[in-house]
């Protein structure tokens, strides 16, 4: 079992019908957890990568009625490496 997380930014707040449908997404074999952050308008899904792929998770959220805007990277940006100036000789 390979657990992966994916995070999406959503636009409009989910309707009551979308929340009910999202409750059904939690029952899909391979979905481990669905967490909402209303302040940041994000949804984070933990899933089993041996059962599902990221495009399938995205499709499940869209079909439930959630207004998925974009995928958000969970890896923070890395600092640019410093390039040493050539030594004059």
C-alpha positions, -999 to +999 in steps of 0.1 A: +000+000+000+014+034-011-002+064+006-002+097-013-017+131-006-029+156-031-042+191-024-066+212-045-078+248-044-115+251-048-135+282-059-171+284-047-180+269-013-195+234-018-232+232-018-251+209+006-256+184-023-218+185-030-210+179+006-233+148+006-216+136-026-182+142-011-193+120+018-197+093-007-162+099-021-149+090+013-164+056+008-145+049-024-121+020-020-086+036-018-096+070-004-082+072+031-091+107+041-106+140+028-098+172+047-112+206+040-096+239+050-124+265+046-101+295+054-077+286+026-103+270+003-084+238+000-092+201+001-065+175+008-071+139-001-051+110+012-054+080-011-039+045-018-018+049-050-020+011-056-058+015-061-062+050-075-043+077-095-043+114-090-065+121-121-091+097-107-091+115-074-095+148-092-124+134-113-141+120-081-140+155-066-153+172-098-181+147-102-192+153-066-198+190-075-168+205-059-155+236-079-118+224-082-097+253-095-062+239-094-038+214-079-015+228-052+020+214-047+026+200-012+064+204-016+075+239-006+096+259-031+133+252-028+158+281-025+178+288-056+214+275-053+241+301-052+264+301-081+300+309-073+318+335-093+347+323-114+381+328-099+403+352-119+437+338-122 
